[in-house]
Amino acid sequence: MIDHRLVAEISLAGICLDVFGGMYLAYDLLGGQYGPLRLLTRAVTYSIVFGVGYGLGLGVFFGVACGLATGITVAVELQRVARRRDHFPLRWEVFFSAIRAAAFGAGVYRSAGLPFAAAFAGLLTAGQAVAYSRGMRPGIDYSAARKPRLSRAQISGVILRTLGYIAAAMICSTVVRHIDHAWLFALRVGLVTGVVTALGSMVNPFIEYYADHLPERRLGVFGIVLVFCGFVLQSVQYCLPILDIAVG
């Protein structure tokens, strides 16, 4: 028997892929080379990278929620760095942090409950705000190149992020609500976050390079692939009854 929530999550992921794929196919309608497609390219690519990473480590719903929140906010921040070579004011950076933290809270809500999720999101927002105030942000050591790279500052950020997420999960488990196997849960969340952050930082130059060198035909092909993947994922809910697979 397959959990009905998993089926719904798979269908939701398919809808998201269809929307993104349709935007790529509407390249000309979105203004072509001078339209918002550079931002869209960043948002889609980062959402997929982070979404797949979080999804494999922490579940499909976690991957969809945190992938979209992280991908879109990081894309907006890096778009500004790429164009203006500076960063947003701290109040906007805190706002982006709150969006990502809320997504993480939503991701742990089902397994840890609302008080834990709210406290976890609050701690993450505060921690990221402190990191921003000290210069640790997605655009640190920004570069656009056709090869991956992970600088010393980015490695430091990955380590601090991993330790911070582990500490936040443990604090919430101790103060707000104790959960079963708290250490294992905290280590899982922290390590998955650290690994995904490291991978995202490594491919960052590659994504940034191609976001500013958009080949039209490849965009169209990529859009078709996304639409096809979305179609496959949405078809799961209809194939299960045909295959006599119970949903509960």
C-alpha positions as CSV (number, residue, x, y, z in Angstrom):
1,M,0.0,0.0,0.0
2,I,1.3,3.5,-0.9
3,D,0.6,6.4,1.4
4,H,-1.9,8.8,-0.1
5,R,0.2,11.8,1.0
6,L,3.2,10.5,-1.0
7,V,1.0,10.3,-4.1
8,A,-0.2,13.8,-3.5
9,E,3.4,15.0,-3.1
10,I,4.5,13.3,-6.3
11,S,1.6,15.0,-8.2
12,L,2.6,18.4,-6.7
13,A,6.1,17.9,-7.9
14,G,4.8,17.1,-11.4
15,I,2.7,20.3,-11.5
16,C,5.7,22.4,-10.5
17,L,7.8,20.8,-13.3
18,D,5.0,21.5,-15.8
19,V,4.8,25.1,-14.8
20,F,8.6,25.6,-15.1
21,G,8.8,23.7,-18.3
22,G,6.0,25.8,-19.8
23,M,7.9,29.0,-18.9
24,Y,11.0,27.7,-20.8
25,L,8.9,26.9,-23.8
26,A,7.4,30.4,-23.7
27,Y,10.9,31.9,-24.0
28,D,9.9,34.5,-26.6
29,L,6.7,35.5,-24.8
30,L,8.8,36.1,-21.7
31,G,11.0,38.6,-23.5
32,G,13.7,36.4,-25.0
33,Q,17.2,37.1,-24.1
34,Y,16.3,40.4,-22.4
35,G,13.4,39.1,-20.5
36,P,13.2,37.6,-17.0
37,L,14.3,34.2,-18.2
38,R,17.8,34.6,-16.6
39,L,16.1,34.8,-13.2
40,L,13.8,32.0,-14.1
41,T,16.7,29.8,-15.2
42,R,18.5,30.4,-11.9
43,A,15.3,29.8,-9.9
44,V,14.4,26.6,-11.7
45,T,17.9,25.2,-11.7
46,Y,18.6,25.9,-8.1
47,S,15.1,24.6,-7.1
48,I,15.9,21.3,-8.8
49,V,19.4,21.0,-7.3
50,F,18.2,21.8,-3.8
51,G,14.9,20.0,-4.2
52,V,16.4,16.7,-5.3
53,G,19.1,16.9,-2.6
54,Y,16.6,17.6,0.2
55,G,14.1,15.2,-1.3
56,L,16.5,12.3,-1.3
57,G,17.7,13.0,2.2
58,L,14.6,14.1,4.0
59,G,11.6,13.1,1.9
60,V,9.6,14.3,-1.2
61,F,7.5,17.0,0.6
62,F,10.6,18.4,2.3
63,G,12.4,18.5,-1.0
64,V,9.6,20.3,-2.8
65,A,9.0,22.9,-0.1
66,C,12.7,23.6,0.7
67,G,13.8,23.3,-2.9
68,L,11.4,25.9,-4.1
69,A,12.0,28.3,-1.2
70,T,15.8,28.0,-1.4
71,G,16.0,28.0,-5.2
72,I,13.8,31.1,-5.7
73,T,15.4,33.2,-2.9
74,V,18.9,32.2,-3.8
75,A,18.2,33.0,-7.4
76,V,16.9,36.5,-6.6
77,E,20.0,37.2,-4.5
78,L,22.5,35.9,-7.1
79,Q,20.7,37.8,-9.9
80,R,21.5,41.0,-8.1
81,V,25.1,40.0,-7.4
82,A,25.5,39.1,-11.1
83,R,24.2,42.4,-12.3
84,R,25.2,44.9,-9.7
85,R,28.0,43.2,-7.8
86,D,26.5,44.0,-4.4
87,H,23.9,42.5,-2.1
88,F,20.4,43.4,-0.8
89,P,20.0,45.4,2.4
90,L,20.0,43.3,5.6
91,R,16.3,43.6,6.1
92,W,15.7,41.9,2.7
93,E,18.2,39.3,3.5
94,V,16.5,38.5,6.8
95,F,13.2,38.3,4.8
96,F,14.8,35.7,2.4
97,S,16.1,33.8,5.4
98,A,12.6,33.8,7.0
99,I,11.2,32.3,3.8
100,R,13.8,29.5,3.7
101,A,13.3,28.9,7.4
102,A,9.5,28.7,7.1
103,A,10.0,26.0,4.4
104,F,12.3,24.0,6.7
105,G,9.7,24.4,9.4
106,A,7.0,23.1,7.1
107,G,9.3,20.2,6.2
108,V,9.7,19.0,9.8
109,Y,6.1,19.8,10.8
110,R,4.6,16.4,10.1
111,S,7.3,14.5,12.0
112,A,7.9,16.9,14.8
113,G,4.7,18.9,15.2
114,L,3.8,22.6,15.0
115,P,5.5,23.9,18.2
116,F,8.8,22.3,17.1
117,A,8.4,23.5,13.5
118,A,7.7,27.1,14.6
119,A,10.6,27.2,17.0
120,F,12.9,25.6,14.5
121,A,12.0,28.1,11.8
122,G,12.5,31.0,14.3
123,L,16.0,29.8,15.3
124,L,17.0,29.3,11.7
125,T,15.9,32.8,10.8
126,A,17.8,34.3,13.7
127,G,20.9,32.2,12.8
128,Q,20.9,33.1,9.2
129,A,20.4,36.8,10.0
130,V,23.5,36.7,12.2
131,A,25.4,35.0,9.3
132,Y,24.3,37.6,6.8
133,S,25.4,40.4,9.2
134,R,28.9,38.8,9.2
135,G,29.1,38.6,5.4
136,M,28.1,34.9,5.0
137,R,25.6,34.9,2.2
138,P,24.8,32.9,-1.0
139,G,26.8,35.4,-3.2
140,I,30.0,35.0,-1.2
141,D,33.0,34.5,-3.5
142,Y,30.7,34.8,-6.5
143,S,31.9,33.6,-9.9
144,A,30.5,32.4,-13.2
145,A,32.5,29.7,-14.9
146,R,32.1,26.4,-16.7
147,K,33.6,24.4,-13.9
148,P,32.5,23.7,-10.3
149,R,34.3,25.4,-7.4
150,L,34.2,25.4,-3.6
151,S,36.1,28.2,-1.9
152,R,37.5,28.2,1.6
153,A,34.9,30.7,2.7
154,Q,32.1,28.5,1.2
155,I,33.5,25.5,3.0
156,S,33.4,27.4,6.3
157,G,29.8,28.4,5.5
158,V,28.9,24.7,4.9
159,I,30.4,23.7,8.2
160,L,28.7,26.5,10.2
161,R,25.4,25.8,8.5
162,T,25.6,22.1,9.3
163,L,26.5,22.7,13.0
164,G,23.8,25.4,13.3
165,Y,21.0,23.2,12.0
166,I,22.1,20.3,14.3
167,A,22.2,22.7,17.2
168,A,18.8,24.2,16.3
169,A,17.1,20.8,16.1
170,M,18.6,19.7,19.4
171,I,17.5,22.9,21.2
172,C,14.0,22.6,19.8
173,S,13.9,18.9,20.9
174,T,15.1,19.8,24.4
175,V,13.1,23.0,25.1
176,V,10.0,22.8,22.9
177,R,9.2,19.1,22.4
178,H,11.2,16.0,22.8
179,I,11.1,13.8,19.8
180,D,12.2,10.2,19.4
181,H,15.8,9.7,18.5
182,A,16.5,13.4,18.8
183,W,20.2,13.1,18.0
184,L,19.6,11.0,14.9
185,F,17.0,13.4,13.7
186,A,19.2,16.5,14.3
187,L,22.2,14.8,12.6
188,R,20.1,13.8,9.6
189,V,18.7,17.3,9.1
190,G,22.1,19.0,9.7
191,L,24.2,16.6,7.5
192,V,21.7,16.6,4.6
193,T,21.6,20.4,4.8
194,G,25.4,20.6,4.8
195,V,25.8,18.2,1.9
196,V,23.1,19.9,-0.2
197,T,24.6,23.3,0.6
198,A,28.1,22.1,-0.4
199,L,26.8,20.7,-3.7
200,G,24.8,23.9,-4.4
201,S,27.9,26.0,-3.8
202,M,30.0,23.8,-6.1
203,V,27.7,24.0,-9.1
204,N,27.0,27.6,-8.5
205,P,29.6,29.0,-10.9
206,F,28.4,26.6,-13.6
207,I,24.7,27.6,-13.2
208,E,25.6,31.3,-13.1
209,Y,27.6,31.0,-16.3
210,Y,24.8,29.3,-18.3
211,A,22.2,31.6,-16.8
212,D,24.0,34.5,-18.6
213,H,24.6,32.5,-21.8
214,L,21.2,31.2,-22.7
215,P,21.1,29.0,-25.8
216,E,17.5,29.1,-27.2
217,R,17.4,25.6,-28.5
218,R,18.7,24.1,-25.3
219,L,16.2,26.0,-23.3
220,G,13.4,24.6,-25.4
221,V,14.7,21.1,-25.0
222,F,15.1,21.6,-21.3
223,G,11.5,22.9,-21.1
224,I,10.2,19.8,-23.0
225,V,12.1,17.5,-20.6
226,L,10.6,19.3,-17.6
227,V,7.1,19.0,-19.0
228,F,7.6,15.3,-19.8
229,C,8.9,14.6,-16.3
230,G,6.0,16.6,-14.8
231,F,3.6,14.5,-17.0
232,V,5.1,11.3,-15.7
233,L,4.9,12.3,-12.1
234,Q,1.3,13.5,-12.4
235,S,0.4,10.2,-14.1
236,V,1.4,8.2,-11.1
237,Q,-1.9,8.9,-9.3
238,Y,-3.9,7.5,-12.3
239,C,-1.6,4.5,-12.9
240,L,-1.9,3.1,-9.4
241,P,-5.6,2.1,-9.7
242,I,-4.9,0.5,-13.1
243,L,-2.1,-1.5,-11.6
244,D,-4.3,-2.5,-8.6
245,I,-1.9,-0.8,-6.1
246,A,-3.8,0.3,-3.0
247,V,-3.5,3.8,-1.7
248,G,-4.1,4.5,1.9
